[in-house]
Amino acid sequence: MTTHLDSAVIAQQLAHKSVRQFLDTPVSDAQVERIVTAAQRASTSSNLQVWSVIAVRDPARKARLAEALGGHQYIATAPVFLVWVADLARNEALMRAHGAESETLGLIENTLIGAIDVGIAAQNALLAAESLGLGGVFVGGIRNAPEAVSAELGLPRHAFAMVGMSIGVPDPTEGTGVKPRLPLAGVLHPETYDPERWRSATAEYEGTYEAYFAGQGHPGRSWARTVIGRLAKIAGMHGRHTMRASLRAQGFDSE
């Protein structure tokens, strides 16, 4: 019997690339609803379903969000900007409606559940969008200005914007390729974690990483320097080093 290791879904996943430039083509309400319906089929811890998504279409609101998050035009120019929210507020209201008060909403486990559920659902959504001929990009910069985002979107206590996602029809002139990833040997550990496994994998990756960006017109790029620039200094956090305070302001004490 022949073992098949490829499928249309895997082919689509392997072809994924971030899209930041869109055609002036609308994304319909029906498309958004179908994408979010697919997201709802993602796994969710204990079936708590602790996420919501806000579909932002209003040009003025997209422009304000883009400005607050660093001036990224792929937020302002996307036909729809989806904001994925870790949402414990809905379940808190449900409990209160049934006469119960929660002793656990401020615990770090529930913060983690919210973040994990959002991540799983949002990836499902992007895969669904790509299957419909759309493209998009995750926007972690939504966490660069949590207070401004919460105010703009009217988020209640126990709701926190975890990640954004610009969605639209890809502009074929953008020219972005499929960015290479680490060799599989650098991320797949048989049986137990090997703390030295990264060495040969990252050494190999430096070459493919540099070659990719050289082909994109940016020679001399280094993945090691990218990691250092993002994680070595506070400045690389782009304001997110105060995340604990931002989470607490929305009721995520994470104790």
DACORWO-V586182 format. One record per residue. N is the residue number from 1. PHI is phi in whole degrees, 0 to 359 (NA if undefined). PSI is psi in whole degrees, -180 to 180 (none if undefined). Layout:
n->N phi->PHI psi->PSI
n->N phi->PHI psi->PSI
This chain:
n->1 phi->NA psi->133
n->2 phi->277 psi->131
n->3 phi->270 psi->122
n->4 phi->267 psi->123
n->5 phi->253 psi->5
n->6 phi->234 psi->153
n->7 phi->206 psi->169
n->8 phi->297 psi->-36
n->9 phi->294 psi->-47
n->10 phi->296 psi->-40
n->11 phi->300 psi->-41
n->12 phi->293 psi->-42
n->13 phi->297 psi->-42
n->14 phi->289 psi->-20
n->15 phi->268 psi->3
n->16 phi->299 psi->138
n->17 phi->213 psi->149
n->18 phi->288 psi->138
n->19 phi->242 psi->123
n->20 phi->240 psi->-1
n->21 phi->231 psi->125
n->22 phi->236 psi->150
n->23 phi->287 psi->159
n->24 phi->278 psi->61
n->25 phi->238 psi->127
n->26 phi->295 psi->152
n->27 phi->255 psi->119
n->28 phi->287 psi->161
n->29 phi->300 psi->-38
n->30 phi->297 psi->-39
n->31 phi->296 psi->-46
n->32 phi->300 psi->-44
n->33 phi->296 psi->-38
n->34 phi->292 psi->-40
n->35 phi->297 psi->-45
n->36 phi->289 psi->-33
n->37 phi->299 psi->-41
n->38 phi->296 psi->-38
n->39 phi->298 psi->-36
n->40 phi->294 psi->-20
n->41 phi->277 psi->-2
n->42 phi->293 psi->155
n->43 phi->298 psi->147
n->44 phi->217 psi->136
n->45 phi->298 psi->124
n->46 phi->54 psi->23
n->47 phi->56 psi->30
n->48 phi->285 psi->-27
n->49 phi->53 psi->54
n->50 phi->270 psi->55
n->51 phi->214 psi->156
n->52 phi->222 psi->164
n->53 phi->226 psi->137
n->54 phi->250 psi->122
n->55 phi->266 psi->112
n->56 phi->258 psi->120
n->57 phi->243 psi->-29
n->58 phi->303 psi->121
n->59 phi->303 psi->-39
n->60 phi->293 psi->-41
n->61 phi->292 psi->-42
n->62 phi->300 psi->-40
n->63 phi->295 psi->-40
n->64 phi->294 psi->-42
n->65 phi->296 psi->-44
n->66 phi->301 psi->-44
n->67 phi->295 psi->-43
n->68 phi->296 psi->-29
n->69 phi->263 psi->7
n->70 phi->118 psi->11
n->71 phi->80 psi->25
n->72 phi->285 psi->114
n->73 phi->292 psi->-23
n->74 phi->289 psi->-7
n->75 phi->274 psi->-49
n->76 phi->293 psi->-35
n->77 phi->266 psi->-9
n->78 phi->292 psi->138
n->79 phi->304 psi->-36
n->80 phi->216 psi->138
n->81 phi->244 psi->116
n->82 phi->265 psi->129
n->83 phi->249 psi->117
n->84 phi->267 psi->124
n->85 phi->243 psi->127
n->86 phi->288 psi->114
n->87 phi->239 psi->94
n->88 phi->267 psi->-9
n->89 phi->296 psi->-40
n->90 phi->298 psi->-46
n->91 phi->288 psi->-30
n->92 phi->296 psi->-45
n->93 phi->297 psi->-39
n->94 phi->299 psi->-45
n->95 phi->298 psi->-45
n->96 phi->296 psi->-36
n->97 phi->297 psi->-24
n->98 phi->257 psi->16
n->99 phi->79 psi->20
n->100 phi->244 psi->143
n->101 phi->247 psi->137
n->102 phi->275 psi->136
n->103 phi->261 psi->1
n->104 phi->240 psi->-8
n->105 phi->300 psi->-28
n->106 phi->273 psi->3
n->107 phi->277 psi->148
n->108 phi->297 psi->-29
n->109 phi->301 psi->-40
n->110 phi->286 psi->-30
n->111 phi->298 psi->-45
n->112 phi->297 psi->-42
n->113 phi->301 psi->-44
n->114 phi->300 psi->-46
n->115 phi->294 psi->-42
n->116 phi->293 psi->-46
n->117 phi->300 psi->-42
n->118 phi->299 psi->-46
n->119 phi->299 psi->-44
n->120 phi->294 psi->-46
n->121 phi->294 psi->-43
n->122 phi->294 psi->-38
n->123 phi->294 psi->-39
n->124 phi->303 psi->-42
n->125 phi->295 psi->-44
n->126 phi->294 psi->-39
n->127 phi->298 psi->-41
n->128 phi->296 psi->-43
n->129 phi->300 psi->-44
n->130 phi->296 psi->-34
n->131 phi->292 psi->-20
n->132 phi->266 psi->8
n->133 phi->87 psi->9
n->134 phi->265 psi->176
n->135 phi->214 psi->170
n->136 phi->190 psi->-179
n->137 phi->214 psi->136
n->138 phi->289 psi->141
n->139 phi->238 psi->90
n->140 phi->293 psi->-19
n->141 phi->298 psi->-9
n->142 phi->302 psi->-23
n->143 phi->268 psi->4
n->144 phi->288 psi->-26
n->145 phi->218 psi->67
n->146 phi->301 psi->-39
n->147 phi->294 psi->-42
n->148 phi->294 psi->-40
n->149 phi->294 psi->-45
n->150 phi->300 psi->-41
n->151 phi->292 psi->-44
n->152 phi->298 psi->-37
n->153 phi->261 psi->0
n->154 phi->65 psi->38
n->155 phi->288 psi->131
n->156 phi->281 psi->172
n->157 phi->301 psi->143
n->158 phi->73 psi->24
n->159 phi->226 psi->132
n->160 phi->219 psi->130
n->161 phi->285 psi->115
n->162 phi->268 psi->-40
n->163 phi->201 psi->149
n->164 phi->255 psi->169
n->165 phi->208 psi->114
n->166 phi->277 psi->134
n->167 phi->229 psi->139
n->168 phi->181 psi->-177
n->169 phi->280 psi->123
n->170 phi->299 psi->139
n->171 phi->278 psi->115
n->172 phi->295 psi->-14
n->173 phi->278 psi->-7
n->174 phi->298 psi->-41
n->175 phi->80 psi->10
n->176 phi->290 psi->138
n->177 phi->262 psi->-177
n->178 phi->277 psi->109
n->179 phi->292 psi->131
n->180 phi->292 psi->152
n->181 phi->246 psi->173
n->182 phi->305 psi->148
n->183 phi->304 psi->146
n->184 phi->306 psi->-35
n->185 phi->297 psi->-19
n->186 phi->276 psi->-15
n->187 phi->238 psi->-18
n->188 phi->258 psi->113
n->189 phi->252 psi->121
n->190 phi->285 psi->121
n->191 phi->73 psi->-58
n->192 phi->224 psi->162
n->193 phi->287 psi->131
n->194 phi->254 psi->107
n->195 phi->290 psi->-8
n->196 phi->256 psi->-2
n->197 phi->295 psi->-25
n->198 phi->291 psi->-25
n->199 phi->298 psi->-57
n->200 phi->291 psi->-34
n->201 phi->294 psi->-46
n->202 phi->288 psi->-31
n->203 phi->297 psi->-43
n->204 phi->293 psi->-40
n->205 phi->295 psi->-33
n->206 phi->307 psi->-42
n->207 phi->293 psi->-47
n->208 phi->291 psi->-35
n->209 phi->295 psi->-48
n->210 phi->297 psi->-42
n->211 phi->296 psi->-41
n->212 phi->300 psi->-51
n->213 phi->289 psi->-30
n->214 phi->298 psi->-40
n->215 phi->293 psi->-21
n->216 phi->268 psi->4
n->217 phi->89 psi->17
n->218 phi->231 psi->74
n->219 phi->290 psi->158
n->220 phi->82 psi->9
n->221 phi->288 psi->148
n->222 phi->225 psi->130
n->223 phi->292 psi->-38
n->224 phi->301 psi->-44
n->225 phi->294 psi->-34
n->226 phi->298 psi->-46
n->227 phi->298 psi->-45
n->228 phi->298 psi->-44
n->229 phi->296 psi->-31
n->230 phi->273 psi->-33
n->231 phi->246 psi->-17
n->232 phi->280 psi->-33
n->233 phi->236 psi->151
n->234 phi->303 psi->-37
n->235 phi->302 psi->-30
n->236 phi->290 psi->-11
n->237 phi->278 psi->-12
n->238 phi->54 psi->42
n->239 phi->92 psi->-7
n->240 phi->278 psi->1
n->241 phi->291 psi->-12
n->242 phi->260 psi->23
n->243 phi->299 psi->-35
n->244 phi->301 psi->-44
n->245 phi->294 psi->-39
n->246 phi->295 psi->-41
n->247 phi->296 psi->-44
n->248 phi->297 psi->-34
n->249 phi->297 psi->-25
n->250 phi->258 psi->11
n->251 phi->93 psi->5
n->252 phi->265 psi->80
n->253 phi->293 psi->-29
n->254 phi->54 psi->47
n->255 phi->273 psi->none
